[in-house]
């Protein structure tokens, strides 16, 4: 009986130590997710303004550009997958990977060859474990994404997109990330990055029978497109990385809170079992003492 009590106490100490770790990780995630949400909100106006400017440029100019022109028969597609470097975040990474698998299956069903671009150690481990090939990988600082990393990814993707298909180029590129809706709702989403799906004319644009506004481009529409499109791709990737980081921290906070609650339940369960074992031991000792006293009394 004493050995059983020692086992329960040892388990209580072990679970208590785990509870301290999960509680600390929950608090850290809760403090970081506030900054991550603020970063998402701060990046939204810039991305919106850049999208609006690019939309006006593509709508009111007739200059074609490879990044805004769709290929008639696309043969190769790229998929940029945003996951995390660390685990302990519930189904965050697996949700993004599952959504990318669905997208890749659809692209291959359309007869397209798929090249994967991986962000985060979880995606890299997933592909390496299954022996799959991928075009490029970026790991580190998924919780605190840097704009330099977004620019690096953008340069590689734009470079591969502008290559001819015969030389390993891409006809279209999609990005899979986890959108941050709220602290309890994050959903994996797919966004076609290239060719850019230019938004139609703004809602306040004049009717089709009215005179359209006249835009002048300095130095030229070609130069403006050449300067804006890479910035647009970088901004979209950067915004997706910020949303993914906020989603990762929110998922980790929920997962660590659940783990802390489960640890508390285990501690209560083992404490109750240890108390029951102690009571049984005391009852057994009292019974032995009473039995011994009765035997002595009968012998006299």
SULQUI-V891246 format. One line per field, one symbol per residue. psi: psi as a letter, one per 40 degrees, with the letter a starting at -180 (. if undefined). burial: + if it has 9 or more other ideal C-beta (glycine too) atoms within 8 Angstrom, else -. A space follows every 10 residues. Layout:
psi: ???
burial: ???
This chain:
psi: dddddddddd dddddddddd dddddddddd dddddddddd dddddddddd ddddddddde iehiideehi idghdhiihh hhaidiaffb fddddddddd ddddddddde fihhhhhhhi ddddddddde fiiidiihih fddgiidddd dddddddddd deiiddeeii dihihhihhh dadehhhhih hhdiihghia iideiiidei hiihhhhhdi dddddddddd dddddddddd dddddddddd dddddddddd dddddddddd dddddddddd dddddddddd ddddddddd.
burial: ----+--++- ++--++-++- -++-++--++ -++--++-++ --++-++--+ +++++++++- +---+-++-- ---+-+++++ +++++---+- -++-++++++ --++--++-- -+-+++++++ ++++-++--- ---+--+++- -++-+---++ ++++++++-+ +-+-+---++ ++++++++++ -----+-+++ ++++++-+-- ---------- ------+--- +-+++--+++ ++++++++++ ++++++++++ +++++++-++ --++-++--+ +-++--++-+ +--+------ ----------
